[in-house]
Amino acid sequence: MEKKINDNDVLLDCRNVWKIFGARAPAAVKAVSERGLSKKQVLQDFDCVVGVADASLQLRRGEIFCVMGLSGSGKSTLVRLFNRLIEPSLGTITVKGREISALKPAELREMRANTIGMVFQSVALLPYRTVLENAAFGLEVRGIAREQRNEIALAALGKVGLSDWTARYPSELSGGMQQRVGLARALAADPEIILMDEPFSALDPLIRRQLQDEFRQLTKSLGKSSVFITHDLDEAIRIGDRIAIMKDGVIVQVGTAEEIVTRPADDYVADFVAGISRIHLVKAHSVMKPVAEFRAAHPNCDVDALLRTTPDADIGELIDLTMQSDRDAVAVVHDGKVVGVVTARGLLRGVAGSPAEARAAA
């Protein structure tokens, strides 16, 4: 069961947000508000395009929240609403309790400078400036003295592994190194929230996986929160604590990778996750049978003699334990008590089918 989230843990709160593009957008917004028109109806009646439709999500403190979908799903439009690079047509977005649509220009600039950093797919480094100067550029715009901004930028570059490249120019760097400079530039401002818009999508697979792991480790170690936009489900699973899947401007489902893979909200999500391996996603708590039910079904099995694991053990770990044991079951222990049992039959069902099928198979 997911723990109750305190309001103080929510850094960014997006509620019922729409973004409608077109000459008749104001009239379309009014119609959506009054009549609840769909995206298709808005296009037919007003010749307007709905980029984001009734989106709601919350970014929690210390969380990496991935928003994913195919091209044209609205994910990049959504992330640009979070720091008001584009204005929402309807709905509210609050950052640390402040509604961003109500901020005056100076307040918005201050929020972008100090609270929300952003890294784009095209990192847009200044070619005539060194790595150090690029990393310090945002601080320079804020009027911070050269010595101080360079000291901060050096520290940020050290965090992304570029301490030895400070005097180089962007043309001398690989694509992955340029993305690290962009991340260092964002980190130099020490924001609480980092918005990442498909930053690794143009990179080779090996470099991409390396940067994914580095980004997650760095974000967690620094206590940052992030909204990470991607079209790659494998990337979302590798990085995200929670994932939102978008289609045609609508957030179809929000959940952990395990929740989305094992309990897809509809056929679209089911098709999206069909090829994803469950080995490291599905956990013991999803495929175990409650201990009382297991004992009733298997009265001759000594549950206390089974090998033990935790509710968060994944299927790969469960397979290893099952192979080590002369029994075909593993006990799941929480707070010192056996709370469930995973059988070999249930384990196979967990790999191929739904958790409900796995529990029934036990």
C-alpha positions in Angstrom: 0.0 0.0 0.0 1.4 3.4 -1.0 2.0 5.7 2.0 0.1 8.9 2.4 2.0 11.9 0.9 2.3 15.0 3.0 1.6 18.3 1.2 5.1 19.4 2.1 6.5 16.4 0.1 4.9 17.7 -3.1 7.1 20.2 -5.0 5.2 20.4 -8.2 1.4 20.0 -8.4 -0.2 19.9 -11.8 -4.0 19.8 -11.7 -6.4 19.4 -14.7 -4.1 21.3 -17.0 -5.0 21.9 -20.7 -3.0 23.4 -23.5 -4.9 24.3 -26.6 -3.2 25.8 -29.7 -5.0 27.7 -32.4 -6.6 31.0 -33.4 -9.8 30.2 -31.6 -8.2 28.8 -28.5 -10.0 31.1 -26.1 -13.4 29.9 -27.4 -12.2 26.3 -27.3 -11.1 26.7 -23.7 -14.4 28.1 -22.7 -16.2 25.2 -24.5 -14.0 22.7 -22.7 -14.7 24.3 -19.4 -18.5 24.6 -19.9 -19.3 21.5 -22.0 -16.4 19.2 -21.4 -15.4 18.7 -25.0 -13.0 16.0 -26.1 -9.8 16.6 -28.0 -11.5 15.4 -31.2 -14.5 17.7 -30.7 -12.2 20.7 -30.1 -10.5 20.0 -33.4 -13.8 19.6 -35.2 -15.7 22.6 -33.7 -12.8 25.1 -33.3 -10.0 23.9 -35.6 -7.7 23.9 -32.5 -5.2 21.4 -31.5 -5.1 20.0 -27.9 -1.5 19.5 -26.9 -2.3 18.5 -23.3 -5.7 17.4 -22.1 -6.8 17.5 -18.4 -3.4 16.4 -17.1 -2.9 15.9 -13.4 0.3 14.7 -11.6 2.5 15.5 -8.6 6.2 15.5 -8.3 7.3 14.5 -4.8 10.5 15.6 -3.0 13.4 13.5 -4.0 11.5 11.7 -6.8 12.4 11.1 -10.4 9.1 11.2 -12.3 9.3 10.0 -15.9 6.7 11.2 -18.5 6.8 9.0 -21.6 4.9 8.6 -24.8 5.3 8.4 -28.5 6.1 11.5 -30.7 3.2 13.9 -30.6 1.8 12.5 -27.3 2.2 15.9 -25.5 5.0 15.1 -23.2 7.3 17.9 -24.2 4.4 20.4 -24.2 3.6 19.3 -20.7 7.1 19.8 -19.3 7.3 23.3 -20.8 4.1 24.2 -18.9 5.9 23.3 -15.6 8.2 26.3 -15.9 5.8 28.4 -17.9 7.8 28.4 -21.1 4.3 28.2 -22.5 1.2 29.3 -20.8 -1.5 26.8 -19.7 -4.9 27.3 -21.3 -6.8 25.8 -18.3 -6.0 24.3 -14.9 -3.3 25.1 -12.3 0.4 24.4 -11.8 1.9 25.1 -8.4 5.6 24.9 -7.6 6.4 24.8 -3.9 2.9 26.1 -3.2 3.1 29.0 -5.6 0.8 29.0 -8.7 3.1 29.9 -11.5 0.5 31.5 -13.7 0.1 34.2 -11.0 3.9 35.0 -10.9 5.0 38.4 -12.1 7.9 38.4 -14.7 10.6 39.1 -12.1 9.2 36.3 -9.8 9.1 33.9 -12.7 12.7 34.6 -13.6 13.7 34.1 -10.0 11.9 30.7 -9.9 13.5 29.6 -13.2 16.9 30.7 -11.9 16.7 29.2 -8.4 14.0 26.5 -8.2 13.6 24.9 -11.6 16.5 24.0 -13.9 16.0 22.5 -17.4 18.1 20.4 -19.8 16.9 20.0 -23.4 17.7 17.4 -26.0 19.6 20.0 -27.8 21.9 21.2 -25.1 22.7 24.5 -26.9 26.2 25.1 -25.6 27.8 28.4 -26.7 30.5 27.3 -29.2 32.9 30.2 -28.5 32.9 29.6 -24.7 34.8 27.0 -22.8 33.2 24.2 -20.8 33.7 26.2 -17.6 32.2 29.3 -19.1 29.2 27.3 -20.4 28.6 25.7 -17.1 28.8 29.1 -15.4 26.6 30.9 -18.0 23.4 30.9 -16.0 25.2 32.3 -13.0 26.7 35.0 -15.1 23.3 36.0 -16.4 22.2 36.4 -12.7 25.1 38.8 -12.1 27.2 36.6 -9.9 30.9 37.6 -9.8 33.3 35.7 -12.1 35.4 34.1 -9.2 32.3 32.9 -7.4 30.5 31.6 -10.5 33.6 29.8 -11.7 34.0 28.1 -8.3 30.4 27.0 -8.3 30.6 25.8 -12.0 33.8 23.9 -11.2 32.1 22.0 -8.4 29.2 21.2 -10.7 31.5 20.0 -13.5 33.3 17.8 -10.9 29.9 16.1 -10.1 29.5 15.1 -13.8 33.0 13.9 -14.3 34.4 16.8 -16.3 36.9 18.4 -14.0 39.7 17.8 -16.5 37.8 19.4 -19.5 37.1 22.9 -18.2 39.3 24.7 -20.7 38.0 22.8 -23.7 35.4 24.0 -26.2 32.1 22.2 -27.1 33.5 21.2 -30.5 36.1 19.1 -28.7 33.5 17.1 -26.7 31.5 14.0 -27.5 27.7 14.2 -27.5 27.6 12.5 -24.1 30.1 15.0 -22.7 28.1 17.9 -24.1 25.0 16.6 -22.3 27.1 16.4 -19.1 28.0 20.1 -19.5 24.3 20.9 -19.9 23.5 19.0 -16.7 26.4 20.8 -14.9 25.0 24.1 -16.1 21.6 23.2 -14.5 23.2 21.9 -11.3 25.3 25.0 -10.9 22.1 27.0 -10.1 21.4 24.4 -7.4 17.7 24.0 -8.3 15.4 21.8 -6.3 13.7 20.6 -9.5 15.4 19.6 -12.7 13.3 19.2 -15.9 14.9 16.9 -18.5 13.4 16.9 -22.0 14.7 13.8 -23.8 18.3 14.7 -23.0 19.9 11.4 -24.0 17.7 10.4 -27.0 20.3 11.3 -29.7 23.2 9.3 -28.0 24.5 5.9 -28.8 22.9 3.1 -26.7 26.0 2.4 -24.5 26.7 6.1 -23.7 22.9 6.6 -23.1 22.7 3.8 -20.5 25.8 5.1 -18.8 24.3 8.6 -18.6 21.0 7.2 -17.4 22.7 5.5 -14.5 24.9 8.5 -13.7 21.9 10.9 -13.8 19.9 8.7 -11.4 22.8 8.3 -9.0 23.6 12.0 -9.0 20.0 13.2 -8.6 19.5 10.9 -5.7 22.8 11.7 -4.0 22.1 15.5 -4.3 18.5 15.2 -3.1 17.1 16.7 -6.2 13.7 16.1 -7.8 13.2 15.6 -11.5 10.7 15.4 -14.3 12.3 13.3 -17.0 10.7 13.2 -20.5 11.4 10.2 -22.7 9.8 8.2 -25.5 11.7 5.1 -24.4 10.0 2.8 -21.9 13.2 1.0 -21.1 14.7 4.4 -20.1 11.7 5.4 -18.0 11.9 2.1 -16.2 15.7 2.4 -15.6 15.5 6.0 -14.3 12.0 6.6 -12.9 10.5 6.1 -9.4 7.1 6.6 -11.1 6.0 6.9 -14.7 3.2 8.6 -16.5 2.2 7.3 -19.9 0.7 9.8 -22.3 -1.3 9.4 -25.5 -2.8 12.1 -27.6 -2.3 14.7 -24.9 -3.9 12.6 -22.2 -2.1 11.0 -19.2 -3.4 7.4 -19.5 -1.7 5.9 -16.4 0.6 6.9 -13.6 2.4 4.4 -11.4 5.6 2.6 -10.6 7.2 0.5 -13.4 5.9 -2.6 -11.6 2.3 -1.3 -11.4 2.3 -0.3 -15.1 3.8 -3.5 -16.4 1.6 -5.8 -14.2 -1.6 -3.8 -14.1 -1.8 -1.8 -17.4 -4.8 0.7 -17.4 -5.9 -0.2 -20.9 -5.1 -2.0 -24.1 -2.8 0.9 -25.3 -0.6 0.6 -22.1 -0.7 -3.2 -22.3 0.6 -3.1 -25.9 3.2 -0.6 -24.8 4.7 -2.8 -22.1 4.1 -6.2 -23.9 7.8 -6.7 -24.7 9.2 -5.6 -21.3 11.0 -8.2 -19.2 9.4 -8.7 -15.8 12.5 -10.3 -14.3 13.6 -7.2 -12.4 10.3 -5.4 -12.2 7.8 -7.7 -10.6 8.4 -8.1 -6.9 7.6 -10.8 -4.4 4.7 -8.9 -2.8 2.9 -9.0 -6.2 3.2 -12.7 -6.8 3.1 -14.2 -3.3 0.0 -15.9 -1.8 -0.9 -14.7 1.7 0.5 -17.1 4.2 -2.8 -18.1 5.7 -4.2 -19.1 2.3 -1.0 -20.9 1.4 -1.1 -22.9 4.7 -4.8 -23.8 4.1 -4.0 -25.1 0.6 -0.7 -26.8 1.6 -1.2 -28.1 5.1 1.8 -30.5 4.9 4.3 -27.7 4.0 6.4 -26.3 6.9 6.4 -22.6 6.0 9.0 -21.9 8.7 11.5 -24.2 7.0 11.4 -22.4 3.7 14.2 -20.1 2.4 13.2 -16.5 3.1 13.2 -13.2 1.3 11.7 -9.7 1.4 8.6 -8.3 -0.3 10.8 -6.2 -2.6 12.8 -9.2 -3.9 12.4 -9.3 -7.7 11.6 -12.4 -9.8 15.3 -12.8 -10.7 16.2 -13.1 -7.0 13.2 -15.4 -6.4 14.4 -17.7 -9.2 17.9 -17.9 -7.6 16.4 -18.7 -4.2 14.1 -21.4 -5.7 17.1 -23.0 -7.5 19.1 -23.0 -4.2 16.3 -24.8 -2.3 15.1 -28.4 -2.3 11.5 -26.9 -1.9 9.5 -25.3 -4.6 8.5 -22.3 -2.5 10.0 -19.2 -0.9 8.7 -17.5 2.2 8.3 -13.7 2.1 9.0 -12.0 5.4 8.1 -8.5 6.6 8.9 -7.1 10.1 10.1 -10.5 11.2 6.9 -12.3 10.2 6.1 -14.6 7.2 3.4 -12.7 5.3 3.3 -14.8 2.1 4.7 -17.6 0.0 5.9 -17.6 -3.6 5.7 -21.0 -5.3 7.6 -22.1 -8.4 4.3 -22.3 -10.3 3.3 -18.9 -9.1 6.7 -17.6 -10.0 6.3 -18.8 -13.6 2.9 -17.2 -13.8 4.5 -13.9 -12.5 6.9 -14.0 -15.4 4.3 -14.7 -18.1 1.0 -13.5 -16.7 -0.6 -11.2 -14.2 0.1 -11.1 -10.5 -3.5 -12.2 -9.8 -2.8 -15.3 -11.9 0.5 -15.9 -10.0 -1.2 -15.6 -6.6 -4.0 -18.0 -7.8 -1.4 -20.4 -9.1 0.2 -20.7 -5.7 
